[in-house]
Structures are given as structure tokens and as C-alpha cells.
Amino acid sequence: MAFGFYNLRMDYPGDSGQWRTLGRKYLYESPWCSFRVDETKLPDGVRIEYGALESAGFAAVVPVTEGGGVILVRQWRQPVEGFTLELPGGGVERGEDPREAVGRELFEETGYRVEDLSGLVSVYTSPGRATEICYLFRCRAVRALSGPRPEPTEFVSVVDVPLAEAVRKVYGGEITAATTVLGLLMVAGGARDDCA
């Protein structure tokens, strides 16, 4: 999906390092992700199997309050078997505009509404292992009269932190989710308003 922040593919004329996919099988499939194994041929002719996680991606937002705080969510993450402090966000369904997804997720998880939404960047989260793209935004967060309305599998705590303190938590190793680190540092560093 092209989103307009920038071109995620970096193809160069005459690129000689491309791998060739000879076959593909899926070992696991769910509505959220799939795991596949590709039979590939490397540029030197060697054949290998390579595993990849497929996902439609997700959208996350740096929601800044009128008082200069950022709204984060604290939640359990099973893959790392621990709690994380993250930007609000969630999955983008196939064909869905990431802007719609991030507005929905911010409200569901925190009870805040999106105003003045602008794009920061689109990034592959782990291109050596996954197809997942994060569409990263920032917005002005306004408290809604109703909400939050988390999904049945979401057990989140809403945390309002001054932006400077959130950045200190990044450098102190308390905030370690990559897209959260990126978003907070971009907003604290004054990322351009016109990049959407």
C-alpha cells in the first residue's frame, strides 16, 4: 500500500543482490498475521529456506495533549513476556486508510479523539523478519465524552506523561518499543508538519 510519506522500497537500477523466490508455503495463518517459509535462491546460486511474518501493518500515533503531555498505553506483550509503554495504535485492515485506523485505535484504547492529524513516517518494523509496516502519526489529543472502549483482548492502562519525561524514559531504557521510540523522538525533535 503506498501511503505517501515516502517510498518504502529502495530499488536501484542494476541491483545485483536480489534474491529469487522459488516457492512459498504457509505454516500459520490468522486474521492478524501469517508465517511463511520461502524457498529462495541467493545471488550466488545457493538455495535456502527463509521464514517471514506477514501482516497488513499497523498505525500508531503520538497524541499530544493541550498541556504538552503525550498519551501512552501500558500493556502486556506476550512475545516479550512483559509490560511495555507504547503509543496508542493497532492493526490496519487490508484496504483501510491508516488515518482511519489510528483514529479508531486512539479512541478505543484511551478515550481521546484525534484532531489535527499529520503523518510522520512509514517504516518497516523489522524488514529482515516481517512485511509489517508502521504508519506513524502525530495529533492533538482531545478527551472524548465517552470511552475508552478497548477490544476484549486489550487490557491497557492510559498514561499521560510530559513529553520531556517520555523522552527521558526512552534514553533511560524504560520505553523500548521501536515505533514508540521513533515517534517520541521525532515529535520531541520537531519533525516537519508538512510530511504527510
KERO-269855 format. One line per 3 residues: number of its first residue (from 1); for each residue x, y, z of C-alpha. Coordinates in pm, 1 decimal. Example, Ala and Ser with C-alpha at 12.3 -4.5 7.8 and 13.67 -1.06 7.14 Angstrom:
1> 1230.0/-450.0/780.0 ~ 1367.0/-106.0/714.0
This chain:
1> 0.0/0.0/0.0 ~ 150.5/332.8/-98.2 ~ 80.8/587.2/171.5
4> 262.4/897.3/58.5 ~ 511.2/952.4/340.1 ~ 790.1/809.7/128.5
7> 866.8/510.8/-89.1 ~ 949.5/214.9/135.4 ~ 1108.9/16.9/-147.4
10> 1460.8/119.4/-232.8 ~ 1514.7/-33.4/-574.7 ~ 1821.0/78.3/-763.7
13> 1889.2/20.3/-1134.8 ~ 2130.2/-264.6/-1185.3 ~ 2076.7/-405.2/-833.9
16> 2259.6/-740.6/-841.2 ~ 2190.4/-855.2/-484.7 ~ 1828.4/-958.8/-534.1
19> 1710.9/-1297.6/-409.0 ~ 1476.0/-1509.1/-621.3 ~ 1169.4/-1675.2/-465.9
22> 1126.6/-2028.6/-599.8 ~ 843.0/-2143.0/-377.6 ~ 638.2/-2045.2/-74.0
25> 439.3/-2232.1/189.9 ~ 235.8/-2103.0/481.2 ~ 281.3/-2267.7/820.5
28> 36.3/-2047.6/1013.1 ~ -244.2/-1811.4/910.1 ~ -477.2/-1593.4/1118.7
31> -673.9/-1272.1/1062.7 ~ -380.1/-1074.5/1212.4 ~ -74.3/-1239.8/1067.1
34> 68.1/-1532.4/872.9 ~ 400.5/-1709.7/887.0 ~ 550.0/-1829.3/561.5
37> 864.0/-2011.2/454.5 ~ 1012.0/-1911.8/118.4 ~ 1240.6/-2135.3/-81.7
40> 1488.2/-1884.0/-221.3 ~ 1788.4/-1869.4/-447.8 ~ 2061.7/-1630.0/-342.5
43> 2258.3/-1421.7/-595.5 ~ 2544.9/-1674.6/-578.1 ~ 2309.4/-1963.4/-665.5
46> 2281.9/-2113.4/-316.8 ~ 1927.8/-2219.1/-219.0 ~ 1795.0/-2159.2/132.0
49> 1466.1/-2153.6/323.7 ~ 1373.2/-1816.1/472.8 ~ 1090.8/-1751.9/721.6
52> 885.4/-1433.8/720.2 ~ 594.5/-1298.5/921.9 ~ 325.8/-1131.6/707.6
55> 99.3/-858.2/842.7 ~ -120.2/-585.4/698.0 ~ 66.0/-346.6/926.3
58> -43.6/-108.4/1194.5 ~ -90.1/259.7/1262.1 ~ 34.1/439.6/1574.3
61> 4.2/797.5/1689.7 ~ 189.4/1039.6/1916.7 ~ -110.7/1208.6/2082.1
64> -8.2/1541.2/2235.9 ~ -243.4/1699.2/2489.2 ~ -318.7/2068.5/2531.7
67> -88.1/2067.6/2836.1 ~ 206.5/1927.9/2636.8 ~ 181.2/1571.6/2759.6
70> 171.8/1258.4/2549.5 ~ -84.2/984.8/2595.7 ~ 73.6/638.8/2615.3
73> -65.9/295.7/2693.6 ~ 85.1/39.1/2928.7 ~ 5.3/-316.0/2826.5
76> 123.4/-675.0/2848.0 ~ 304.7/-800.2/2536.9 ~ 314.7/-1178.5/2523.5
79> 608.2/-1213.3/2277.9 ~ 840.4/-1032.2/2522.2 ~ 654.6/-1159.7/2830.8
82> 638.9/-820.1/2991.6 ~ 467.4/-484.3/3009.2 ~ 550.3/-210.1/2761.8
85> 476.2/160.8/2748.6 ~ 369.8/240.0/2393.0 ~ 199.4/481.5/2162.7
88> -168.2/403.7/2108.3 ~ -222.2/214.8/1785.7 ~ -339.6/-100.8/1621.6
91> -385.6/-304.0/1311.0 ~ -471.6/-162.1/972.2 ~ -714.3/-386.8/790.4
94> -643.6/-464.1/425.7 ~ -759.5/-168.6/214.9 ~ -817.2/54.9/519.1
97> -676.4/407.4/532.9 ~ -420.9/413.5/818.3 ~ -559.3/754.4/922.9
100> -895.7/594.8/997.9 ~ -730.3/308.6/1183.7 ~ -526.6/537.8/1408.7
103> -831.2/748.4/1498.4 ~ -1028.3/437.1/1590.2 ~ -743.1/289.6/1792.9
106> -670.6/609.2/1986.3 ~ -1033.3/631.6/2095.2 ~ -1072.1/260.1/2173.8
109> -754.5/242.2/2382.7 ~ -752.9/580.7/2554.9 ~ -1084.7/762.7/2519.8
112> -917.4/1050.5/2334.3 ~ -1015.7/1184.9/1991.8 ~ -777.4/1275.4/1710.8
115> -755.9/1636.9/1596.7 ~ -502.6/1792.4/1359.3 ~ -365.9/1455.8/1246.1
118> -42.0/1465.0/1047.5 ~ 182.5/1192.8/915.1 ~ 533.7/1146.6/1049.2
121> 677.0/847.4/862.8 ~ 604.7/494.5/740.2 ~ 861.1/230.9/837.2
124> 911.8/-142.7/812.0 ~ 924.7/-263.5/1172.3 ~ 1173.0/-546.6/1110.6
127> 1244.2/-595.0/738.1 ~ 1469.7/-895.8/795.8 ~ 1184.6/-1088.7/957.8
130> 848.4/-932.7/866.2 ~ 647.3/-749.0/600.0 ~ 486.3/-530.6/868.7
133> 470.8/-155.3/810.6 ~ 400.2/101.2/1081.9 ~ 222.4/416.6/968.7
136> 327.4/670.9/1229.2 ~ 132.3/991.4/1300.7 ~ 103.2/1268.5/1549.9
139> -208.4/1454.9/1657.5 ~ -361.5/1683.7/1911.2 ~ -540.8/1459.0/2162.0
142> -877.6/1578.3/2289.6 ~ -1063.6/1393.9/2566.5 ~ -1386.1/1239.6/2436.8
145> -1703.3/1240.0/2646.6 ~ -1724.4/861.6/2616.2 ~ -1458.4/596.0/2603.9
148> -1220.6/425.9/2611.6 ~ -1363.5/111.6/2453.9 ~ -1086.3/-148.6/2437.2
151> -1127.8/-471.4/2243.9 ~ -1186.6/-787.7/2451.3 ~ -817.8/-886.3/2435.0
154> -688.8/-540.3/2531.6 ~ -608.9/-474.7/2896.3 ~ -443.7/-134.2/2883.5
157> -372.3/147.1/3126.8 ~ -368.1/502.5/2994.4 ~ -65.0/706.7/3099.5
160> -37.9/1085.0/3046.4 ~ 330.6/1181.4/3058.6 ~ 500.6/1514.6/2983.8
163> 683.2/1481.4/2650.4 ~ 1021.6/1562.5/2808.6 ~ 969.4/1286.4/3066.8
166> 872.2/1038.6/2792.7 ~ 1195.6/1120.3/2610.4 ~ 1389.8/1064.7/2934.3
169> 1219.3/725.1/2963.2 ~ 1338.7/645.1/2609.2 ~ 1701.1/727.1/2694.1
172> 1667.1/553.0/3030.9 ~ 1554.6/227.2/2870.2 ~ 1201.7/236.0/3013.9
175> 1037.0/284.1/2672.4 ~ 1173.7/23.7/2432.2 ~ 907.8/-37.5/2164.0
178> 1082.5/77.5/1845.5 ~ 797.2/270.3/1684.7 ~ 720.9/442.5/2015.3
181> 1084.4/545.7/2049.7 ~ 1085.6/674.6/1690.9 ~ 759.5/867.2/1727.9
184> 852.0/1031.1/2056.0 ~ 1196.3/1135.5/1934.9 ~ 1054.8/1271.3/1607.4
187> 792.9/1481.6/1786.6 ~ 1037.0/1599.0/2053.2 ~ 1286.2/1688.9/1780.6
190> 1031.4/1893.3/1589.8 ~ 954.0/1667.9/1292.7 ~ 817.0/1862.3/997.9
193> 443.8/1937.2/983.7 ~ 427.9/1907.2/604.8 ~ 546.9/1548.4/559.2
196> 200.6/1391.7/520.0
